[in-house]
C-alpha cells in the first residue's frame, strides 16, 4: 500500500442512482414513468441520431406510453448560444423530463437545459457557482461513449462565446443508465480520445488535494481498467467485455472527480479545447504526463502506486522523478499505439501554446486542486514541457 489510508477526512459519495450493465438502457421507459414524466425531450447530436441510438431509446420511451420529441442540435464544446436554443425548445414544448443520449457534450447540454427549466437564464448566470438555484426537471442520462463520466458528475462545462473560455456550472442528473452495448459502434479515434479522458479524470482525482483515501483507492481501479482495456477497445471495438470495462472506468472517473475535483490537466485541456477545438480527451492527453511529473515530488506514494499499475514497480531508493518519468513513458507509449496527438501537433508554435496559460490560470476551480501551487508561470513551464515531448 503506497498511500496513507488515514490521510484527512475528505468525503466520498455517489449522488445519484446509477444502473450499469448490458441492456440496462431498456429500462428508460420504466424509470421515466417512475419519475412521473409524461412528455420528455431527448437531447443528442446528429452523429448519435444517425447511428440509430436516439431512435432506439425513443422507441422504448414510446412503448412505455410517454410522449417524446428529439432535439439533435448538440454541438461539440457546447457554446452558451446552443444552450439558449435548447432551453427555448424545452419551454415551447412544455416537457416535464429530459433524456440525454450521447457523450459529454450532449449530457452537459441536457444538464444545462434541466437547470434552466426552473431557473431564469442565461446559463452564464450559473458560471458563478454561488448563484442560488432550484432543482430542474428530471434528467436521465444514457451515455454512448466511455469517457466523460458526466453521467454521474455534479457539474457541466459550457463554452462562453464572448471569451472562448470553458466555464463550469453545477447541476447533476437525476439518474444514469450506463449500457456498454451503446458504445460498441464508437469509432477507434473517438474511442481512444474518450479513453484518455477517463485516465485524465482518474489521475486528476489521484493528485487532487481534495481527494481522500477512498476516492484514490477507487481511482486506481479506474486506471487499471483503462490500462487493461484500452488496446482491446481500440483494435476490437466489438469486444463487449472490454467495452464494459472502459465504461466502468469512465463511471469511476466521473465519481472520483465529483469527490476530488478536476486538476491542472483539465484547466489546460479546457483552454486548449476552447481555443483550438481539440477533442477533450485528446486535449487532456497532450498535457497529462507533464502535469503528472510536475506534481510527482508532492505525491511520491501516488506515483509509486501508478508505477505498479503501468510498469514493473520501483526501487525504494529510486528518485521519485525517475519513477514518474517511467510512468509517463508508459502512458505516452499507450497514446502512441492508439494515435493520440502531441501538443505540437495541435498548436502551430510554442509561443502560441504558451498563451494557453493565460486562460488556464483563471480556472481556479481546477488549479486550486493541485498538490503543488500553480500560477501562470508554472503553467507555462508545464506547457513548454508538454510541447517539447
C-alpha positions as CSV (number, residue, x, y, z in Angstrom):
1,X,0.0,0.0,0.0
2,X,1.5,3.3,-1.1
3,X,-0.8,5.9,0.3
4,X,-1.9,7.0,3.8
5,X,-5.3,5.4,4.4
6,X,-5.8,7.9,7.3
7,X,-4.9,11.0,5.3
8,X,-7.6,13.6,6.0
9,X,-11.4,13.5,6.2
10,X,-12.4,14.2,2.5
11,X,-15.9,13.0,1.7
12,X,-16.6,10.2,-0.8
13,X,-20.2,10.0,-2.1
14,X,-22.2,9.0,-5.1
15,X,-25.0,11.4,-5.5
16,X,-27.5,9.7,-7.9
17,X,-28.9,6.3,-8.7
18,X,-26.9,4.5,-11.4
19,X,-27.7,1.4,-13.3
20,X,-24.9,-0.4,-15.0
21,X,-24.9,-3.4,-17.4
22,X,-25.5,-4.7,-20.9
23,X,-29.1,-3.8,-21.9
24,X,-29.8,-1.6,-19.0
25,X,-30.9,1.2,-21.4
26,X,-34.1,-0.8,-21.9
27,X,-35.2,0.4,-18.5
28,X,-35.5,4.0,-19.7
29,X,-39.3,3.9,-20.1
30,X,-39.8,2.3,-16.7
31,X,-37.6,4.8,-15.0
32,X,-39.3,7.8,-16.6
33,X,-42.7,6.5,-15.6
34,X,-41.3,6.2,-12.0
35,X,-40.4,9.9,-12.1
36,X,-43.9,10.8,-13.3
37,X,-42.8,12.1,-16.7
38,X,-45.5,12.4,-19.4
39,X,-43.6,14.2,-22.1
40,X,-39.8,14.2,-22.5
41,X,-37.2,15.8,-24.7
42,X,-34.4,13.6,-26.0
43,X,-31.2,15.6,-26.4
44,X,-28.5,14.3,-28.7
45,X,-26.2,15.3,-31.5
46,X,-26.6,14.4,-35.2
47,X,-24.0,11.7,-35.1
48,X,-25.7,9.7,-32.3
49,X,-29.0,10.2,-34.2
50,X,-27.5,8.9,-37.4
51,X,-26.2,5.8,-35.6
52,X,-29.8,4.9,-34.7
53,X,-29.2,5.2,-30.9
54,X,-31.7,8.0,-30.4
55,X,-34.5,6.1,-32.2
56,X,-33.7,3.0,-30.2
57,X,-34.2,5.0,-26.9
58,X,-37.2,6.9,-28.3
59,X,-39.0,3.7,-29.3
60,X,-38.6,2.3,-25.7
61,X,-40.0,5.5,-24.3
62,X,-42.9,5.5,-26.7
63,X,-43.7,1.9,-25.8
64,X,-43.8,3.0,-22.1
65,X,-46.6,5.4,-23.1
66,X,-44.6,8.6,-22.8
67,X,-44.7,11.3,-25.4
68,X,-41.3,12.3,-26.7
69,X,-39.6,14.7,-29.1
70,X,-36.0,14.9,-30.1
71,X,-33.5,17.9,-30.2
72,X,-30.5,16.9,-32.2
73,X,-28.6,20.2,-32.2
74,X,-25.9,19.5,-29.6
75,X,-22.5,21.0,-30.6
76,X,-19.0,19.9,-29.6
77,X,-17.7,22.0,-26.7
78,X,-21.3,23.3,-26.3
79,X,-21.5,27.1,-26.5
80,X,-23.8,29.2,-24.4
81,X,-25.7,30.1,-27.5
82,X,-26.7,26.5,-28.1
83,X,-27.9,26.2,-24.5
84,X,-30.3,29.1,-25.1
85,X,-31.6,27.3,-28.2
86,X,-32.4,24.0,-26.4
87,X,-33.9,26.0,-23.4
88,X,-36.3,27.5,-25.9
89,X,-37.3,24.0,-27.1
90,X,-37.9,22.8,-23.6
91,X,-40.2,25.8,-22.8
92,X,-42.0,25.8,-26.1
93,X,-42.9,22.2,-25.8
94,X,-43.7,22.2,-22.1
95,X,-41.8,18.9,-21.4
96,X,-41.6,17.6,-17.9
97,X,-38.5,15.4,-18.3
98,X,-35.2,15.2,-20.3
99,X,-33.2,12.3,-21.6
100,X,-29.6,12.8,-22.7
101,X,-28.3,10.3,-25.2
102,X,-24.7,10.7,-26.2
103,X,-21.3,11.8,-24.9
104,X,-20.2,14.6,-22.7
105,X,-21.5,17.4,-24.9
106,X,-25.0,16.0,-25.0
107,X,-25.0,15.3,-21.3
108,X,-23.7,18.8,-20.4
109,X,-26.2,20.4,-22.7
110,X,-29.0,18.4,-21.1
111,X,-27.8,19.3,-17.6
112,X,-27.9,23.0,-18.6
113,X,-31.4,22.5,-20.0
114,X,-32.6,20.9,-16.8
115,X,-31.2,23.8,-14.7
116,X,-32.8,26.5,-16.9
117,X,-36.1,24.7,-16.9
118,X,-36.8,26.0,-13.4
119,X,-34.3,28.9,-13.2
120,X,-34.1,32.1,-15.1
121,X,-31.3,32.1,-17.7
122,X,-29.0,32.5,-19.4
123,X,-26.7,29.7,-18.4
124,X,-23.9,32.2,-18.0
125,X,-25.5,33.3,-14.7
126,X,-24.6,30.0,-13.2
127,X,-20.9,30.2,-14.1
128,X,-20.8,31.9,-10.7
129,X,-21.1,28.8,-8.6
130,X,-22.7,30.6,-5.7
131,X,-25.8,31.7,-7.7
132,X,-28.9,30.2,-6.0
133,X,-30.8,27.6,-8.0
134,X,-33.8,25.5,-7.8
135,X,-33.8,21.8,-8.8
136,X,-34.5,21.3,-12.5
137,X,-36.9,18.9,-14.2
138,X,-35.9,15.2,-14.1
139,X,-32.9,14.2,-16.3
140,X,-31.9,10.7,-17.1
141,X,-28.6,10.3,-18.9
142,X,-27.7,7.4,-21.2
143,X,-24.0,7.7,-22.2
144,X,-22.9,6.4,-25.6
145,X,-19.2,6.9,-25.1
146,X,-16.9,5.8,-22.3
147,X,-15.0,8.9,-21.4
148,X,-16.5,11.9,-19.7
149,X,-18.1,10.3,-16.7
150,X,-20.5,13.2,-17.0
151,X,-23.4,10.8,-16.3
152,X,-22.5,10.9,-12.6
153,X,-20.6,14.2,-12.1
154,X,-22.2,17.1,-10.4
155,X,-21.5,19.7,-13.0
156,X,-21.1,20.5,-16.6
157,X,-18.8,22.6,-18.9
158,X,-20.0,25.2,-21.4
159,X,-18.0,27.4,-23.7
160,X,-18.6,31.1,-23.1
161,X,-18.7,32.5,-26.6
162,X,-17.8,36.1,-25.6
163,X,-14.4,34.9,-24.2
164,X,-14.0,31.5,-25.8
165,X,-13.3,30.1,-22.3
166,X,-14.8,26.9,-21.0
167,X,-16.9,27.6,-17.8
168,X,-18.2,25.2,-15.2
169,X,-21.7,25.2,-13.8
170,X,-23.2,23.0,-11.1
171,X,-26.1,20.6,-11.5
172,X,-26.4,16.8,-11.5
173,X,-28.6,14.4,-13.5
174,X,-31.4,12.6,-11.7
175,X,-30.4,9.1,-12.8
176,X,-27.9,7.3,-15.1
177,X,-28.4,4.2,-17.2
178,X,-24.9,3.0,-18.3
179,X,-25.2,0.4,-21.0
180,X,-21.8,-0.7,-22.5
181,X,-23.7,-2.1,-25.5
182,X,-24.4,1.5,-26.7
183,X,-20.6,2.1,-27.1
184,X,-20.0,-0.7,-29.5
185,X,-20.2,1.4,-32.6
186,X,-17.9,4.2,-31.4
187,X,-15.1,4.7,-34.0
188,X,-11.5,3.9,-32.9
189,X,-10.3,7.5,-32.9
190,X,-13.2,8.7,-30.7
191,X,-12.8,5.6,-28.5
192,X,-9.1,6.5,-27.9
193,X,-9.8,10.1,-27.1
194,X,-12.6,9.2,-24.8
195,X,-10.5,6.6,-23.0
196,X,-7.8,9.2,-22.3
197,X,-10.5,11.4,-20.8
198,X,-11.2,8.5,-18.4
199,X,-7.5,8.4,-17.5
200,X,-7.3,12.1,-17.0
201,X,-10.3,12.0,-14.6
202,X,-8.7,9.2,-12.5
203,X,-5.3,10.9,-12.5
204,X,-6.7,14.3,-11.6
205,X,-8.5,12.7,-8.6
206,X,-5.4,10.8,-7.5
207,X,-3.3,14.1,-7.5
208,X,-6.1,16.3,-6.1
209,X,-5.7,17.8,-2.7
210,X,-9.5,17.3,-2.4
211,X,-9.4,13.5,-2.6
212,X,-9.5,11.3,0.4
213,X,-8.1,7.7,0.5
214,X,-11.4,6.0,-0.6
215,X,-11.5,8.3,-3.7
216,X,-7.9,7.5,-4.6
217,X,-8.5,3.7,-4.0
218,X,-11.4,3.8,-6.5
219,X,-9.4,6.0,-8.9
220,X,-6.6,3.5,-9.0
221,X,-9.1,0.8,-10.1
222,X,-10.2,3.1,-12.8
223,X,-6.6,3.4,-14.0
224,X,-6.2,-0.4,-14.0
225,X,-9.4,-0.8,-16.0
226,X,-8.3,1.8,-18.5
227,X,-4.9,0.2,-19.0
228,X,-6.2,-3.3,-19.3
229,X,-8.9,-2.5,-21.8
230,X,-7.5,0.4,-23.9
231,X,-5.8,-1.5,-26.7
232,X,-8.7,-4.0,-27.0
233,X,-11.4,-1.4,-27.3
234,X,-9.3,0.4,-29.9
235,X,-8.4,-2.6,-32.0
236,X,-11.6,-4.6,-31.5
237,X,-14.5,-2.3,-30.8
238,X,-17.0,-5.1,-30.8
239,X,-15.4,-6.7,-27.7
240,X,-18.2,-6.2,-25.2
241,X,-16.1,-7.2,-22.2
242,X,-13.5,-4.6,-22.9
243,X,-16.2,-2.0,-23.7
244,X,-17.8,-2.8,-20.3
245,X,-14.5,-2.4,-18.5
246,X,-13.9,1.0,-20.1
247,X,-17.5,2.1,-19.4
248,X,-16.9,1.2,-15.8
249,X,-13.6,3.0,-15.7
250,X,-15.4,6.1,-17.2
251,X,-18.0,5.9,-14.5
252,X,-15.3,5.6,-11.8
253,X,-13.6,8.7,-13.2
254,X,-16.8,10.7,-13.0
255,X,-17.4,9.6,-9.4
256,X,-13.8,10.5,-8.4
257,X,-13.8,14.0,-9.9
258,X,-17.1,14.6,-8.3
259,X,-15.4,13.9,-5.0
260,X,-11.9,15.1,-5.5
261,X,-12.3,17.7,-8.3
262,X,-10.5,18.2,-11.6
263,X,-7.0,19.4,-11.5
264,X,-4.4,21.4,-13.6
265,X,-4.6,18.9,-16.5
266,X,-8.2,19.8,-17.1
267,X,-7.6,23.5,-16.7
268,X,-5.0,23.3,-19.5
269,X,-7.2,21.0,-21.6
270,X,-10.2,23.2,-21.3
271,X,-8.2,26.2,-22.6
272,X,-6.7,24.2,-25.4
273,X,-10.1,22.8,-26.5
274,X,-11.8,26.2,-26.4
275,X,-9.1,27.9,-28.5
276,X,-8.4,25.1,-31.0
277,X,-11.4,22.8,-30.7
278,X,-9.4,19.7,-29.9
279,X,-11.4,16.7,-28.7
280,X,-11.4,17.0,-24.9
281,X,-9.8,13.6,-24.2
282,X,-7.0,14.3,-26.7
283,X,-6.5,17.8,-25.2
284,X,-6.1,16.1,-21.8
285,X,-3.6,13.6,-23.2
286,X,-1.4,16.4,-24.6
287,X,-0.7,17.8,-21.1
288,X,-1.1,14.6,-19.0
289,X,2.4,13.4,-18.5
290,X,3.8,16.9,-18.0
291,X,1.2,17.5,-15.3
292,X,2.0,14.2,-13.6
293,X,5.7,15.0,-13.5
294,X,5.0,18.5,-12.1
295,X,3.1,17.0,-9.1
296,X,5.3,14.0,-8.6
297,X,7.5,15.3,-5.8
298,X,4.5,16.2,-3.7
299,X,2.8,12.9,-4.4
300,X,5.5,10.2,-4.2
301,X,3.2,7.4,-2.9
302,X,0.7,8.0,-5.6
303,X,3.5,7.9,-8.2
304,X,4.8,4.6,-6.8
305,X,1.3,3.1,-6.9
306,X,0.9,4.2,-10.6
307,X,4.3,2.6,-11.3
308,X,3.0,-0.7,-10.0
309,X,0.0,-0.4,-12.4
310,X,1.8,0.8,-15.5
311,X,5.2,-0.9,-15.2
312,X,7.4,-3.3,-13.2
313,X,7.3,-1.4,-9.9
314,X,10.1,0.7,-8.4
315,X,13.1,0.6,-6.1
316,X,12.6,2.4,-2.8
317,X,15.8,4.3,-3.2
318,X,15.0,5.5,-6.7
319,X,14.3,9.2,-7.1
320,X,10.6,9.8,-7.5
321,X,11.3,11.9,-10.6
322,X,12.7,8.9,-12.3
323,X,9.7,6.7,-11.3
324,X,7.4,9.5,-12.6
325,X,9.3,9.6,-15.9
326,X,8.8,5.8,-16.4
327,X,5.1,6.1,-15.7
328,X,4.9,9.0,-18.2
329,X,6.8,6.9,-20.8
330,X,4.3,4.1,-20.3
331,X,1.3,6.4,-20.8
332,X,2.9,8.0,-23.8
333,X,3.5,4.6,-25.3
334,X,-0.1,3.7,-25.0
335,X,-1.1,7.0,-26.5
336,X,1.3,6.4,-29.4
337,X,-0.3,3.0,-30.1
338,X,-3.8,4.5,-30.4
339,X,-2.8,7.5,-32.4
340,X,-3.1,10.3,-29.8
341,X,-1.8,13.7,-30.9
342,X,1.0,15.5,-29.2
343,X,0.7,19.2,-28.2
344,X,2.9,20.3,-31.1
345,X,0.5,18.5,-33.5
346,X,-2.4,20.7,-32.2
347,X,-0.8,24.2,-31.9
348,X,1.4,25.9,-34.6
349,X,4.1,27.1,-32.3
350,X,5.4,27.0,-28.7
351,X,4.7,30.8,-28.4
352,X,1.0,30.2,-29.2
353,X,0.8,27.2,-26.9
354,X,2.2,29.3,-24.0
355,X,-0.8,31.7,-24.4
356,X,-3.0,28.9,-23.1
357,X,-1.6,29.6,-19.6
358,X,-3.3,33.0,-19.5
359,X,-6.8,31.4,-19.6
360,X,-6.0,28.2,-17.8
361,X,-4.8,30.1,-14.7
362,X,-8.3,31.6,-14.5
363,X,-9.9,28.2,-13.9
364,X,-9.4,28.4,-10.2
365,X,-11.9,25.6,-9.5
366,X,-9.4,23.3,-11.2
367,X,-5.9,24.8,-10.4
368,X,-6.8,25.1,-6.7
369,X,-6.8,21.3,-6.5
370,X,-3.2,20.9,-7.4
371,X,-1.0,19.4,-4.7
372,X,1.7,21.9,-5.9
373,X,0.7,25.5,-6.1
374,X,0.4,26.8,-9.6
375,X,0.4,30.3,-11.2
376,X,0.7,31.4,-14.8
377,X,4.4,30.9,-14.8
378,X,4.1,27.3,-13.5
379,X,1.5,26.6,-16.2
380,X,3.9,28.0,-18.8
381,X,6.6,25.6,-17.7
382,X,4.2,22.6,-17.9
383,X,3.1,23.7,-21.4
384,X,6.7,24.0,-22.5
385,X,7.5,20.6,-21.2
386,X,4.4,19.1,-22.9
387,X,5.3,20.9,-26.2
388,X,8.8,19.5,-26.3
389,X,7.8,15.8,-25.9
